[in-house]
Amino acid sequence: MDKKVTGIVSYITIIGWVIAYLAGDKEAAKFHLNQSLVIELAGLINSFILGRILGFIPILGELISFVISILILILWILGIVAATKEEETPVPVIGQIKILK
């Protein structure tokens, strides 16, 4: 896979990330591999950790978790759009986090 396809596939669930990492052009698409991994981890943290902790607060907890889910969806869309345009624009808020070197 070339850089553009690797970047786009990396945003499609964690399975897509693994496929892009193993079969794609890692060096050229490293930026999008990192961005999509950070977004995936943010989604997992929201659903498993924050969802459990904030779930004990009846209405407010569910509302906060829902708002965070919407924000993660927006970050995901921004990442896919940047990968489609072959731009290396970090997503807001969590885009500066580097996991892959």
DSSP file (Angstrom, degrees, kcal/mol; ACC not computed):
  #  RESIDUE AA STRUCTURE BP1 BP2  ACC     N-H-->O    O-->H-N    N-H-->O    O-->H-N    TCO  KAPPA ALPHA  PHI   PSI    X-CA   Y-CA   Z-CA
    1    1 A M              0   0    0      0, 0.0    24,-0.3     0, 0.0     2,-0.1   0.000 360.0 360.0 360.0 144.3    0.0    0.0    0.0
    2    2 A D     >  -     0   0    0     22,-0.1     4,-2.5     1,-0.1    23,-0.4  -0.222 360.0 -88.6 -83.7-178.3    1.2    3.5   -0.7
    3    3 A K  H  > S+     0   0    0      1,-0.2     4,-2.3     2,-0.2     5,-0.2   0.892 123.6  48.5 -60.3 -44.8    1.3    6.4    1.8
    4    4 A K  H  > S+     0   0    0      2,-0.2     4,-2.2     1,-0.2    -1,-0.2   0.939 114.6  43.6 -65.3 -48.3   -2.2    7.6    1.2
    5    5 A V  H  > S+     0   0    0      1,-0.2     4,-2.9     2,-0.2     5,-0.2   0.899 113.3  52.4 -65.2 -40.9   -3.9    4.2    1.4
    6    6 A T  H  X S+     0   0    0     -4,-2.5     4,-1.8     1,-0.2    -1,-0.2   0.920 110.3  49.0 -61.2 -43.3   -1.9    3.3    4.5
    7    7 A G  H  X S+     0   0    0     -4,-2.3     4,-0.6    -5,-0.2    -2,-0.2   0.907 114.3  44.3 -62.6 -43.1   -3.0    6.5    6.2
    8    8 A I  H >< S+     0   0    0     -4,-2.2     3,-1.2    75,-0.2     4,-0.4   0.934 113.1  49.7 -68.8 -46.3   -6.6    6.1    5.4
    9    9 A V  H >< S+     0   0    0     -4,-2.9     3,-1.5     1,-0.3    -1,-0.2   0.832 100.9  65.5 -63.2 -32.0   -6.7    2.4    6.3
   10   10 A S  H 3< S+     0   0    0     -4,-1.8    -1,-0.3     1,-0.3     7,-0.2   0.773  97.8  54.5 -63.6 -24.3   -5.0    3.1    9.7
   11   11 A Y  T << S+     0   0    0     -3,-1.2     2,-1.3    -4,-0.6    -1,-0.3   0.593  84.4  92.9 -83.3 -10.5   -8.1    5.1   10.8
   12   12 A I  S <> S-     0   0    0     -3,-1.5     4,-1.3    -4,-0.4     5,-0.2  -0.676 104.7 -61.0 -91.3  89.8  -10.5    2.2   10.1
   13   13 A T  H  >  -     0   0    0     -2,-1.3     4,-1.7     3,-0.2    -1,-0.1   0.269  69.6 -72.8  56.5 174.7  -10.7    0.5   13.5
   14   14 A I  H  > S+     0   0    0      1,-0.2     4,-2.1     2,-0.2    -1,-0.2   0.802 133.6  58.0 -70.2 -29.4   -7.8   -1.1   15.4
   15   15 A I  H  > S+     0   0    0      2,-0.2     4,-2.3     1,-0.2    -1,-0.2   0.909 105.8  49.2 -66.8 -41.6   -7.8   -4.0   12.9
   16   16 A G  H  X S+     0   0    0     -4,-1.3     4,-2.7     1,-0.2    -2,-0.2   0.873 109.0  53.9 -62.8 -37.1   -7.3   -1.5   10.0
   17   17 A W  H  X S+     0   0    0     -4,-1.7     4,-2.6    -7,-0.2    -2,-0.2   0.929 108.7  47.9 -62.6 -44.7   -4.5    0.0   12.0
   18   18 A V  H  X S+     0   0    0     -4,-2.1     4,-2.6     2,-0.2     5,-0.3   0.917 112.7  48.6 -63.2 -43.6   -2.8   -3.3   12.4
   19   19 A I  H  X S+     0   0    0     -4,-2.3     4,-3.1     1,-0.2     5,-0.5   0.929 113.2  47.5 -62.0 -45.0   -3.2   -4.1    8.7
   20   20 A A  H  X S+     0   0    0     -4,-2.7     4,-1.5     1,-0.2    -2,-0.2   0.883 113.4  48.9 -63.9 -37.8   -1.8   -0.7    7.7
   21   21 A Y  H  < S+     0   0    0     -4,-2.6    -2,-0.2    -5,-0.2    -1,-0.2   0.906 120.0  35.8 -68.5 -41.3    1.1   -1.1   10.1
   22   22 A L  H  < S+     0   0    0     -4,-2.6    -2,-0.2    -5,-0.2    -3,-0.2   0.877 132.1  24.3 -81.8 -38.4    2.0   -4.6    8.9
   23   23 A A  H  < S+     0   0    0     -4,-3.1    -3,-0.2    -5,-0.3    -2,-0.2   0.561 108.0  78.6-107.5 -10.3    1.3   -4.3    5.2
   24   24 A G  S  < S-     0   0    0     -4,-1.5     2,-1.5    -5,-0.5     3,-0.2  -0.227  95.5 -79.9 -96.7-175.8    1.6   -0.5    4.4
   25   25 A D     >  -     0   0    0    -23,-0.4     4,-2.1   -24,-0.3     5,-0.1  -0.678  49.1-177.8 -83.4  88.9    4.3    2.0    3.9
   26   26 A K  T  4 S+     0   0    0     -2,-1.5     4,-0.4     1,-0.2    -1,-0.2   0.886  74.5  49.3 -61.2 -44.0    5.2    2.5    7.6
   27   27 A E  T >4 S+     0   0    0      1,-0.2     3,-0.6     2,-0.2     4,-0.2   0.915 115.3  41.9 -66.9 -42.8    7.9    5.2    7.1
   28   28 A A  T 34 S+     0   0    0      1,-0.2     3,-0.3     2,-0.1    -1,-0.2   0.843 123.7  37.5 -73.7 -33.0    5.8    7.4    4.8
   29   29 A A  T 3X S+     0   0    0     -4,-2.1     4,-2.4     1,-0.2    -1,-0.2   0.159  79.1 114.9-105.1  18.0    2.6    7.1    6.8
   30   30 A K  H <> S+     0   0    0     -3,-0.6     4,-2.3    -4,-0.4     5,-0.2   0.859  73.8  57.2 -57.9 -36.9    4.1    7.0   10.3
   31   31 A F  H  > S+     0   0    0     -3,-0.3     4,-2.5    -4,-0.2    -1,-0.2   0.943 111.4  40.4 -59.5 -49.2    2.4   10.3   11.1
   32   32 A H  H  > S+     0   0    0      2,-0.2     4,-2.6     1,-0.2     5,-0.2   0.825 111.4  57.1 -73.6 -30.7   -1.1    9.0   10.3
   33   33 A L  H  X S+     0   0    0     -4,-2.4     4,-1.7     2,-0.2    -1,-0.2   0.918 111.5  44.1 -61.3 -42.0   -0.4    5.7   12.0
   34   34 A N  H  X S+     0   0    0     -4,-2.3     4,-2.4    -5,-0.2    -2,-0.2   0.935 113.8  49.4 -67.3 -46.9    0.5    7.6   15.2
   35   35 A Q  H  X S+     0   0    0     -4,-2.5     4,-2.2     1,-0.2    -2,-0.2   0.920 112.6  46.7 -60.2 -45.3   -2.5    9.9   14.9
   36   36 A S  H  X S+     0   0    0     -4,-2.6     4,-2.5     1,-0.2    -1,-0.2   0.865 110.9  52.7 -68.3 -34.3   -5.0    7.0   14.4
   37   37 A L  H  X S+     0   0    0     -4,-1.7     4,-2.5    -5,-0.2    -1,-0.2   0.911 109.6  48.8 -65.6 -41.8   -3.5    5.0   17.2
   38   38 A V  H  X S+     0   0    0     -4,-2.4     4,-2.2     2,-0.2    -2,-0.2   0.905 112.6  48.1 -63.7 -41.7   -3.8    8.0   19.6
   39   39 A I  H  X S+     0   0    0     -4,-2.2     4,-2.1     2,-0.2    -2,-0.2   0.915 111.8  49.7 -66.0 -42.7   -7.5    8.5   18.5
   40   40 A E  H  X S+     0   0    0     -4,-2.5     4,-2.3     1,-0.2    -2,-0.2   0.921 111.9  48.1 -60.8 -44.4   -8.2    4.7   18.9
   41   41 A L  H  X S+     0   0    0     -4,-2.5     4,-2.7     1,-0.2    -1,-0.2   0.880 109.2  53.3 -65.6 -37.4   -6.7    4.8   22.4
   42   42 A A  H  X S+     0   0    0     -4,-2.2     4,-2.3     2,-0.2    -1,-0.2   0.899 109.8  49.1 -62.7 -39.8   -8.7    7.9   23.3
   43   43 A G  H  X S+     0   0    0     -4,-2.1     4,-2.5     2,-0.2    -2,-0.2   0.902 111.6  48.2 -65.4 -41.4  -11.8    6.0   22.3
   44   44 A L  H  X>S+     0   0    0     -4,-2.3     4,-2.8     2,-0.2     5,-0.6   0.913 111.6  49.7 -65.4 -42.4  -10.9    3.0   24.3
   45   45 A I  I  X>S+     0   0    0     -4,-2.7     5,-2.5     1,-0.2     4,-1.2   0.916 112.5  48.7 -62.1 -42.3  -10.1    5.1   27.4
   46   46 A N  I  <>S+     0   0    0     -4,-2.3     5,-1.4    -5,-0.2    -2,-0.2   0.933 117.2  39.6 -63.4 -45.7  -13.4    6.9   27.0
   47   47 A S  I  <5S+     0   0    0     -4,-2.5    -2,-0.2     3,-0.2    -1,-0.2   0.885 128.0  27.9 -76.7 -37.1  -15.5    3.7   26.6
   48   48 A F  I  X5S+     0   0    0     -4,-2.8     4,-0.6    -5,-0.2    -3,-0.2   0.911 132.0  24.4 -93.0 -46.0  -13.8    1.5   29.2
   49   49 A I  I  X<S+     0   0    0     -4,-1.2     4,-2.6    -5,-0.6     5,-0.2   0.963 130.1  34.6 -87.2 -58.6  -12.3    3.7   31.8
   50   50 A L  I  ><S+     0   0    0     -5,-2.5     4,-3.1     1,-0.2     5,-0.4   0.877 116.6  56.9 -66.1 -35.2  -14.4    6.9   31.7
   51   51 A G  H  ><S+     0   0    0     -5,-1.4     4,-0.7    -6,-0.4    -1,-0.2   0.880 112.0  42.0 -61.7 -37.5  -17.5    5.0   30.9
   52   52 A R  H  < S+     0   0    0     -4,-0.6     4,-0.4     2,-0.2    -2,-0.2   0.909 120.1  41.7 -74.8 -43.4  -17.1    2.9   34.0
   53   53 A I  H >< S+     0   0    0     -4,-2.6     3,-1.0     1,-0.2    -2,-0.2   0.953 122.1  38.5 -70.9 -49.5  -16.1    5.8   36.3
   54   54 A L  H >< S+     0   0    0     -4,-3.1     3,-1.4     1,-0.2     7,-0.2   0.653  99.2  79.7 -77.3 -13.7  -18.6    8.3   35.0
   55   55 A G  T 3< S+     0   0    0     -4,-0.7    -1,-0.2    -5,-0.4    -2,-0.2   0.706  82.3  65.3 -65.5 -18.7  -21.3    5.7   34.6
   56   56 A F  T <  S+     0   0    0     -3,-1.0    -1,-0.3    -4,-0.4    -2,-0.2   0.690  85.0  78.0 -78.0 -17.3  -22.0    5.9   38.3
   57   57 A I  S <>>S-     0   0    0     -3,-1.4     4,-1.0    -4,-0.2     5,-0.7  -0.843  86.4-139.9 -91.0 111.3  -23.2    9.5   38.0
   58   58 A P  T  45S-     0   0    0      0, 0.0     4,-0.4     0, 0.0    -1,-0.2   0.839  78.2  -4.2 -46.9 -66.0  -26.7    8.9   36.6
   59   59 A I  T  >5S+     0   0    0      2,-0.1     4,-2.1     3,-0.1     5,-0.2   0.853 131.7  53.8-100.7 -41.6  -27.3   11.5   33.9
   60   60 A L  H  >5S+     0   0    0      1,-0.2     4,-2.6     2,-0.2     5,-0.2   0.889 106.9  52.6 -63.6 -41.3  -24.2   13.7   34.0
   61   61 A G  H  X5S+     0   0    0     -4,-1.0     4,-2.2     1,-0.2    -1,-0.2   0.912 111.0  46.2 -62.2 -44.0  -21.8   10.8   33.6
   62   62 A E  H  ><S+     0   0    0     -5,-0.7     4,-2.1    -4,-0.4    -1,-0.2   0.881 112.6  51.4 -66.3 -37.8  -23.5    9.5   30.5
   63   63 A L  H  X S+     0   0    0     -4,-2.1     4,-2.4     2,-0.2    -2,-0.2   0.920 110.6  47.5 -66.0 -44.1  -23.7   13.0   29.1
   64   64 A I  H  X S+     0   0    0     -4,-2.6     4,-2.4     1,-0.2    -2,-0.2   0.926 113.0  48.5 -63.1 -44.9  -20.0   13.7   29.6
   65   65 A S  H  X S+     0   0    0     -4,-2.2     4,-2.0     1,-0.2    -1,-0.2   0.880 111.5  50.6 -63.3 -37.9  -19.1   10.3   28.0
   66   66 A F  H  X S+     0   0    0     -4,-2.1     4,-2.1     2,-0.2    -2,-0.2   0.914 109.9  49.3 -65.6 -43.5  -21.4   11.0   25.1
   67   67 A V  H  X S+     0   0    0     -4,-2.4     4,-2.3     1,-0.2    -2,-0.2   0.907 111.0  49.8 -63.5 -42.3  -19.8   14.4   24.5
   68   68 A I  H  X S+     0   0    0     -4,-2.4     4,-2.3     1,-0.2    -1,-0.2   0.889 108.8  53.5 -63.7 -38.2  -16.3   12.9   24.6
   69   69 A S  H  X S+     0   0    0     -4,-2.0     4,-2.1     2,-0.2    -2,-0.2   0.898 108.6  48.9 -62.1 -40.8  -17.4   10.3   22.1
   70   70 A I  H  X S+     0   0    0     -4,-2.1     4,-2.1     2,-0.2    -2,-0.2   0.904 110.6  50.7 -65.1 -41.8  -18.7   13.0   19.7
   71   71 A L  H  X S+     0   0    0     -4,-2.3     4,-2.3     1,-0.2    -2,-0.2   0.895 109.9  49.8 -63.5 -39.6  -15.3   14.8   20.1
   72   72 A I  H  X S+     0   0    0     -4,-2.3     4,-2.4     2,-0.2    -1,-0.2   0.888 108.8  53.0 -65.8 -38.9  -13.4   11.6   19.3
   73   73 A L  H  X S+     0   0    0     -4,-2.1     4,-2.3     2,-0.2    -2,-0.2   0.904 109.0  49.5 -60.8 -41.7  -15.6   11.1   16.2
   74   74 A I  H  X S+     0   0    0     -4,-2.1     4,-2.5     2,-0.2    -2,-0.2   0.913 110.9  49.4 -64.2 -43.0  -14.8   14.6   15.0
   75   75 A L  H  X S+     0   0    0     -4,-2.3     4,-2.2     1,-0.2    -2,-0.2   0.893 109.8  52.5 -61.9 -39.3  -11.1   14.0   15.6
   76   76 A W  H  X S+     0   0    0     -4,-2.4     4,-2.3     2,-0.2    -2,-0.2   0.916 110.2  47.3 -62.2 -44.8  -11.4   10.7   13.6
   77   77 A I  H  X S+     0   0    0     -4,-2.3     4,-2.5     1,-0.2    -2,-0.2   0.916 111.1  51.2 -64.6 -43.4  -13.1   12.5   10.7
   78   78 A L  H  X S+     0   0    0     -4,-2.5     4,-2.2     1,-0.2    -1,-0.2   0.888 110.2  50.7 -60.9 -38.4  -10.4   15.2   10.7
   79   79 A G  H  X S+     0   0    0     -4,-2.2     4,-2.3     2,-0.2    -2,-0.2   0.915 110.5  47.5 -65.4 -44.0   -7.7   12.5   10.6
   80   80 A I  H  X S+     0   0    0     -4,-2.3     4,-2.4     2,-0.2    -2,-0.2   0.902 111.5  51.0 -64.7 -40.6   -9.2   10.7    7.7
   81   81 A V  H  X S+     0   0    0     -4,-2.5     4,-2.0     2,-0.2    -1,-0.2   0.920 111.3  48.0 -62.8 -42.9   -9.6   14.0    5.8
   82   82 A A  H  <>S+     0   0    0     -4,-2.2     5,-2.8     1,-0.2     4,-0.4   0.897 111.9  49.7 -65.0 -39.2   -6.0   14.9    6.4
   83   83 A A  H ><5S+     0   0    0     -4,-2.3     3,-0.6     3,-0.2   -75,-0.2   0.878 109.4  52.1 -66.4 -36.7   -4.9   11.4    5.3
   84   84 A T  H 3<5S+     0   0    0     -4,-2.4    -1,-0.2     1,-0.2    -2,-0.2   0.879 113.2  43.5 -65.8 -38.2   -7.0   11.6    2.1
   85   85 A K  T 3<5S-     0   0    0     -4,-2.0    -1,-0.2    -5,-0.2    -2,-0.2   0.476 111.7-123.5 -84.1  -1.9   -5.4   15.0    1.3
   86   86 A E  T < 5 +     0   0    0     -3,-0.6     2,-0.3    -4,-0.4    -3,-0.2   0.849  63.0 144.3  58.9  37.9   -1.9   13.6    2.2
   87   87 A E      < -     0   0    0     -5,-2.8     2,-0.4    -6,-0.2    -1,-0.2  -0.753  51.8-141.0-101.4 151.9   -1.4   16.4    4.8
   88   88 A E        +     0   0    0     -2,-0.3    -5,-0.1    -3,-0.1    -6,-0.0  -0.509  44.6 149.9-110.0  62.0    0.3   15.9    8.1
   89   89 A T        -     0   0    0     -2,-0.4    -7,-0.1   -11,-0.1    -2,-0.1  -0.849  43.8-130.2 -96.0 118.5   -2.0   18.1   10.1
   90   90 A P        -     0   0    0      0, 0.0     5,-0.1     0, 0.0     6,-0.1  -0.390  24.0-113.3 -68.2 144.8   -2.2   17.0   13.8
   91   91 A V     >  -     0   0    0      1,-0.1     4,-1.2     4,-0.1     5,-0.1  -0.435  43.6 -91.0 -71.9 151.8   -5.7   16.7   15.2
   92   92 A P  T  4 S+     0   0    0      0, 0.0     2,-2.6     0, 0.0    -1,-0.1  -0.207  97.0   1.7 -63.2 156.7   -6.6   19.2   17.9
   93   93 A V  T  4 S+     0   0    0      1,-0.2     3,-0.3    -3,-0.1    -2,-0.0  -0.344 138.8  33.1  69.8 -60.5   -6.1   18.4   21.6
   94   94 A I  T >4 S+     0   0    0     -2,-2.6     3,-1.3     1,-0.2    -1,-0.2   0.357  88.8  97.2-108.1   5.4   -4.4   15.0   21.3
   95   95 A G  T 3< S+     0   0    0     -4,-1.2    -1,-0.2     1,-0.2    -4,-0.1   0.675  76.0  61.8 -70.4 -17.4   -2.6   15.4   18.1
   96   96 A Q  T 3  S+     0   0    0     -3,-0.3     2,-0.3    -5,-0.1    -1,-0.2   0.557  77.2 107.6 -85.7  -7.9    0.7   16.2   19.8
   97   97 A I    <   -     0   0    0     -3,-1.3     2,-0.6   -62,-0.1   -59,-0.1  -0.562  55.9-158.8 -74.4 128.1    1.0   12.9   21.5
   98   98 A K        +     0   0    0     -2,-0.3     3,-0.1     1,-0.2    -2,-0.1  -0.944  29.2 153.9-112.5 119.3    3.7   10.7   20.0
   99   99 A I        +     0   0    0     -2,-0.6     2,-0.3     1,-0.1    -1,-0.2   0.749  66.0  57.0-105.5 -45.2    3.5    6.9   20.5
  100  100 A L              0   0    0    -70,-0.1    -1,-0.1     1,-0.1   -66,-0.1  -0.693 360.0 360.0 -89.2 140.4    5.3    5.7   17.4
  101  101 A K              0   0    0     -2,-0.3    -1,-0.1    -3,-0.1   -71,-0.0   0.395 360.0 360.0-112.7 360.0    8.9    6.9   16.8
